[in-house]
């Protein structure tokens, strides 16, 4: 089993040695920023969008009061368009993932009919912008998407805009080897998992990363977010469907 798969199935449950190039990071920022501005323009008009364009995405929090934040940014509203997905698919990080896992699919848990990559906004000091500790496998168990037979899920998360060495992503190394109880609760019109243990009872550690750096992890690894500190954080994530014979091969 090669390096990434060894780490995912080994004691840690994650691998943190991949990154997009500097040029690719600028492309990612451009695509995500354009999507962000086009969405603002569609709901608030050209003048408001121009105000946000003048400060940049990492200062979004300074003018977020001009928008109905909770309703403008559901997950389905943060999905990158098909052309952007194809562009990202051609980048170096994907080539490295294909070297490791062979050809793979991206998930479509929103049932749109195409591969999905989405981004997330986290404003400073807004707890509701971050996700609580969870394992992605729980969402699938609750019916958020269908995994094709014969495939293993693998998650990838990347910092796009963040404060120095504060990616905002935290996780519990080795937690993919344990079973944690959770409840299915209704939140924002969706059924979501809620862990039954207190965060303080597990060893939560930060992913200390700069923009463009990615973490690849097992979908039973406990992870979540922390409240933002200084600027608006932006991240990007996707789920891979890897064939079992590629994932478990040596």
C-alpha positions in Angstrom: 0.0 0.0 0.0 1.5 3.4 -1.0 2.1 6.4 1.3 -1.3 8.2 1.3 -3.4 5.0 1.5 -1.0 3.7 4.2 -1.6 6.8 6.3 -5.4 6.7 5.8 -5.8 3.1 6.8 -3.0 3.2 9.4 -2.8 4.8 12.8 -3.3 8.5 11.8 -6.2 8.4 9.3 -4.9 11.4 7.3 -2.1 12.6 5.0 -1.0 16.2 4.8 1.8 16.2 2.2 0.0 17.6 -0.8 -0.6 21.1 -2.1 -1.6 23.1 -5.2 1.1 25.2 -6.8 1.3 28.9 -6.2 -0.1 29.6 -9.7 -2.9 27.1 -9.2 -3.8 28.8 -5.9 -4.2 32.0 -7.8 -6.5 30.3 -10.3 -8.5 28.8 -7.5 -8.9 32.1 -5.8 -10.0 33.7 -9.0 -12.6 31.1 -9.7 -14.0 31.1 -6.2 -14.0 34.8 -5.9 -15.8 35.2 -9.3 -18.5 32.7 -8.1 -18.8 34.6 -4.8 -19.2 37.9 -6.6 -21.7 36.6 -9.2 -23.8 35.1 -6.4 -23.8 38.5 -4.6 -24.7 40.3 -7.8 -27.6 37.9 -8.5 -29.2 38.6 -5.1 -28.1 42.2 -4.3 -27.3 43.9 -7.5 -24.2 45.3 -9.3 -23.6 48.1 -6.8 -23.4 45.8 -3.7 -21.3 43.3 -5.6 -18.9 46.2 -6.5 -18.5 47.0 -2.8 -17.5 43.5 -2.0 -15.2 43.3 -5.0 -13.4 46.4 -3.7 -12.4 44.7 -0.5 -11.8 41.1 -1.6 -13.1 37.8 -0.3 -10.9 37.6 2.8 -12.5 40.8 4.1 -16.1 39.7 3.3 -17.0 40.0 7.0 -16.6 43.8 6.9 -19.7 44.1 4.6 -21.5 40.8 5.3 -24.3 42.8 7.1 -25.4 44.0 3.6 -26.5 40.4 2.8 -28.8 37.7 4.3 -25.7 35.6 4.9 -27.5 32.4 6.2 -29.8 32.2 3.1 -27.4 33.3 0.4 -24.7 30.7 1.2 -26.3 27.2 1.6 -24.0 24.5 0.4 -25.8 24.2 -2.9 -25.0 27.9 -3.5 -21.3 27.3 -3.0 -20.8 24.6 -5.7 -18.3 25.5 -8.4 -19.6 25.3 -12.0 -18.7 22.4 -14.3 -16.0 24.3 -16.2 -14.2 25.2 -12.9 -14.4 21.6 -11.7 -12.8 20.5 -15.0 -10.1 23.1 -14.6 -9.3 22.0 -11.0 -9.4 18.4 -12.2 -6.4 19.2 -14.5 -4.3 20.6 -11.7 -1.2 19.1 -10.1 -2.8 17.9 -6.9 -5.3 15.9 -8.8 -2.5 14.3 -10.9 -0.8 13.3 -7.6 -4.0 11.8 -6.3 -4.5 9.9 -9.5 -0.9 8.6 -9.3 -1.9 7.3 -5.8 -5.4 6.1 -6.3 -5.8 5.6 -10.1 -8.7 7.3 -12.0 -11.4 8.3 -9.5 -14.8 10.0 -9.5 -15.9 13.0 -7.4 -19.1 12.7 -5.4 -22.5 14.2 -6.2 -24.2 14.1 -2.8 -26.6 16.9 -3.9 -27.9 14.8 -6.7 -27.2 17.4 -9.3 -26.0 14.9 -11.9 -22.3 15.9 -12.1 -19.1 15.9 -10.1 -19.0 18.4 -7.2 -16.4 20.7 -5.6 -17.6 23.3 -3.1 -16.1 26.1 -1.0 -16.9 27.5 2.5 -16.8 30.9 4.1 -16.0 31.4 7.8 -16.2 34.9 9.2 -14.2 36.0 12.3 -15.9 35.3 15.6 -19.1 33.7 14.1 -19.5 30.3 15.6 -22.4 29.3 13.3 -20.0 29.4 10.3 -18.0 26.4 11.5 -19.0 22.8 11.5 -19.0 20.8 14.8 -16.8 17.7 15.3 -18.1 14.9 13.0 -17.1 12.1 10.6 -18.2 12.5 7.0 -19.3 8.9 6.9 -22.2 9.9 9.2 -23.7 12.1 6.6 -23.7 9.3 4.1 -25.2 7.0 6.7 -28.0 9.5 7.1 -28.8 9.5 3.4 -26.7 12.4 2.1 -25.6 10.9 -1.2 -25.0 7.3 -2.5 -21.7 5.6 -2.8 -21.3 3.4 -5.9 -20.8 -0.3 -5.1 -17.2 -1.3 -5.0 -15.9 2.2 -4.1 -14.2 3.7 -1.0 -14.8 7.4 -0.1 -11.8 9.7 0.6 -12.1 13.3 1.6 -9.8 16.2 0.5 -9.9 19.7 2.2 -7.8 22.7 1.1 -7.2 26.2 2.6 -7.8 28.9 0.0 -7.7 32.1 2.2 -6.7 31.9 5.8 -4.7 33.7 8.6 -1.0 32.8 9.0 -0.8 29.0 9.8 -4.4 29.0 11.0 -6.3 26.9 8.4 -9.3 26.6 10.7 -9.5 22.8 10.2 -9.1 20.6 13.3 -9.2 16.9 13.6 -8.6 13.9 15.9 -5.7 11.7 14.7 -6.5 8.0 14.8 -10.3 8.6 15.4 -11.2 6.6 12.3 -10.2 3.5 14.2 -12.9 4.1 16.9 -16.7 4.2 16.9 -18.4 7.3 18.2 -22.1 7.6 18.9 -24.1 10.4 17.3 -27.7 11.6 17.0 -29.6 12.6 13.9 -30.8 16.2 14.4 -32.8 18.6 12.3 -30.7 21.7 11.4 -31.5 24.3 8.8 -34.1 22.0 7.2 -31.7 19.1 7.0 -31.0 16.0 9.1 -27.5 16.2 10.3 -25.3 14.1 12.7 -24.5 15.4 16.1 -21.7 13.7 18.1 -22.7 12.6 21.7 -19.3 13.3 23.3 -17.8 16.5 24.5 -14.9 17.8 22.2 -12.7 18.0 25.3 -12.7 14.2 25.7 -10.8 13.7 22.5 -7.4 14.9 21.3 -8.4 17.6 18.8 -5.4 19.1 16.9 -5.2 21.9 14.3 -4.2 21.4 10.7 -1.4 24.0 10.6 -1.5 24.9 6.9 -0.9 27.7 4.5 -3.3 28.5 1.6 -3.0 25.8 -1.1 -2.0 23.1 1.3 -4.4 20.1 1.5 -5.3 17.4 4.0 -6.5 14.0 2.6 -8.4 12.0 5.2 -10.4 8.9 6.0 -14.2 9.6 6.0 -14.5 8.2 9.5 -11.9 10.6 10.9 -13.4 13.1 13.4 -12.9 16.7 12.2 -14.5 20.1 12.3 -13.8 23.8 12.3 -12.8 26.5 14.8 -14.2 30.0 15.0 -12.4 32.5 12.8 -10.1 35.0 14.3 -9.0 37.9 12.1 -10.1 37.6 8.5 -12.7 35.7 6.5 -11.4 32.2 5.9 -12.2 30.3 2.6 -11.7 26.6 2.1 -12.4 24.1 -0.7 -13.3 20.5 -0.4 -14.5 17.4 -2.3 -15.1 13.7 -1.8 -13.4 11.1 -4.0 -14.8 7.8 -5.0 -11.9 5.4 -5.3 -12.2 1.8 -6.6 -11.7 -0.7 -3.8 -9.2 -2.7 -5.8 -7.1 0.5 -6.2 -7.6 1.7 -2.6 -6.7 -1.6 -0.9 -4.0 -2.7 -3.3 -0.3 -2.6 -2.3 
